[in-house]
Amino acid sequence: MKNNVFGFLIILFSLLSCGSDDDSLQRIDQIFNLYMKNSSGQDLLNSKKAGSYTAISMNDVNGTTDVAPVNYSLRMTSDSLYYIEYLAGAKRITIDSISPEDRTYESEIALRLSKPGIGDVPEVTQDTLKIQYHWTPSVFEISKVFYNDELKFTKEPNVPNVVTIVK
């Protein structure tokens, strides 16, 4: 009988310890989409269109080595618009630590965009992308995106993280 009571207590305590506290979950929102177009509205990420970029590379400026590639995906919407989907990968540096419960991090990415130039020499553009993140125990999200040190995006609640650059 003692074994049955002991076994029952172990099962009971196991079940109680498995309970979840929804307040302890952290919401993570760190994906953003980067669209590029010219002043006429042409999609500059569609390599099949004349004047568009044919090669893209992203390098982590704060990486542990000089060449620290950052992963991204080139995706297309149902309207055939191309965009760069950035999930994560660049090193985050703490830039503001107001308290242990509220921090700001920043990643810096060198963006290299190439398109056909004169002869065999491609036209290369070197741009900078800075992504700021806001962290609290309840949320980790992109808060701001800067393109060539110009603010292009500020987080708004329940709005997708979409940045459109006009070149």
CORJOCOR-V780513 format. One record per run of one state. SS is the DSSP state (H for helix, E for strand, L for the rest). FROM is the first residue (numbers start at 1). LEN is the number of residues. If there is no record, write none. Layout:
ss=<SS SS>
from=<FROM FROM>
len=<LEN LEN>
This chain:
ss=<L H L H L E L E L E L E L E L E L E L E L E L E L E L E L E L>
from=<1 2 18 22 25 27 30 32 38 43 44 55 61 69 70 73 77 82 87 93 100 102 116 123 136 139 148 150 155 162 167>
len=<1 16 4 3 2 3 2 6 5 1 11 6 8 1 3 4 5 5 6 7 2 14 7 13 3 9 2 5 7 5 1>
